[in-house]
Amino acid sequence: MLRPSLTPITAALPDTIPFVGPEAIERRLGVGTRARIGANENPFGPAPSVIEAMQDAAGQSWHYGDPENHDLRQAIARHLGVDPANVMPGEGVDAILGMCVRLFAAPGATVVTSLGGYPTFTYHIHGYGARIHTVPYRNDREDIDGLALAARESGAAMVYLANPDNPMGTWWEADAVERFMAAVPPTTMILLDEAYGEFAPPGTLPPLDPDRPNLLRLRTFSKAYGLAGARVGYVIGERANISAFERIRNHFGISNMAQAGAIAALADQDHLHQSLGRVRAATAAIVGIAQRHGLVPLPTATNFVAIDCGRDAAYAQAILGSLAQRSVFIRKPATPQLDRCIRVSAGTDADLALLDEALSAVLRELP
């Protein structure tokens, strides 16, 4: 039977689900999730002022959100101390990553990233027909010297670094990141993903330099601001690069509710600092739980803790699966060397009490 054909790039791709959500696990196991501590969400949520702003905007959902995101761009620019022309909002970092690949990595071009790094970026590289060159982690951190070297040797169109890192939670200090950027060729676009930047210790994020022509910095409202479900992120860069997003972006991609919520979130920095304190207390509690059960937590600059289970990938996967059977949703890295770990996101006191209880039972039962 005759039928339309997929494009050659798409036809060559496997069906891919970068993330298996807790909803899918619930459907498969028939077990509800009582502790949702696997998706690096912020369980302490948005500020009451943000909820109020979004509720007020809900009545206007019959019309599209401002396609220019004007007020949101202005608010982000004021917050950062840059010109609005250096900022472009998008539907979360995931969507912005896809636009970056589409803009700067033509089909067949080489893109350098870390082996085991953020899977959505890899998803977009393949989806737009670019070639991927991966660099293994070194000591559970992204190998910034290896990434820069690979960018030089491959003539890469783009190189990606997440700082702080997902999935390991590790980080580089700002001077090391500056050294990495200086070592990357000027013709290679650097994507510096700072989605977890608000959680990082002082001295982690380099000063903003919006005039650098080969640097795009990505940030989000999903993590520290507790707005993962609203899907709002933004990219900071040199104005000619930022204006290029106008050529391909979804101009109606951010709803009026999401725009209103993000603007209100920036205005309520008191809530942000309170939330950061609660997240740090939660990650400290996760560290204590892991140590109490004989596991080794890695240092973190994020809202999650990677935990070395001390054996192999199969053992870590068995812990993850058994926790899911006990209604505790977590995730783990999938790449060799990293896959000995599980990853636990910040949770409420009730979430972490359930984790502690379930982990104790799981470890007793596993051989």
Secondary structure, DSSP 8 states (H G I E B T S, - for coil): -------HHHHTS----S---HHHHHHHHT---SEE-SS---TT-S-HHHHHHHHHHHTTTTS---TT-HHHHHHHHHHHTS-GGGEEEESHHHHHHHHHHHHH--TT-EEEEEETS-HHHHHHHHHTT-EEEEEE-BTTB--HHHHHHHHHHHT-SEEEEESS-TTT-----HHHHHHHHHHS-TTSEEEEE-TTGGGS-TT-S----TT-TTEEEEEESSSTTS-GGG--EEEEE-HHHHHHGGGTS-TT-S-HHHHHHHHHHHH-HHHHHHHHHHHHHHHHHHHHHHHHTT-EE---SSSEEEEE-SS-HHHHHHHHHHHHHTTEE-B---STTTTTEEEEE---HHHHHHHHHHHHHHHHH--
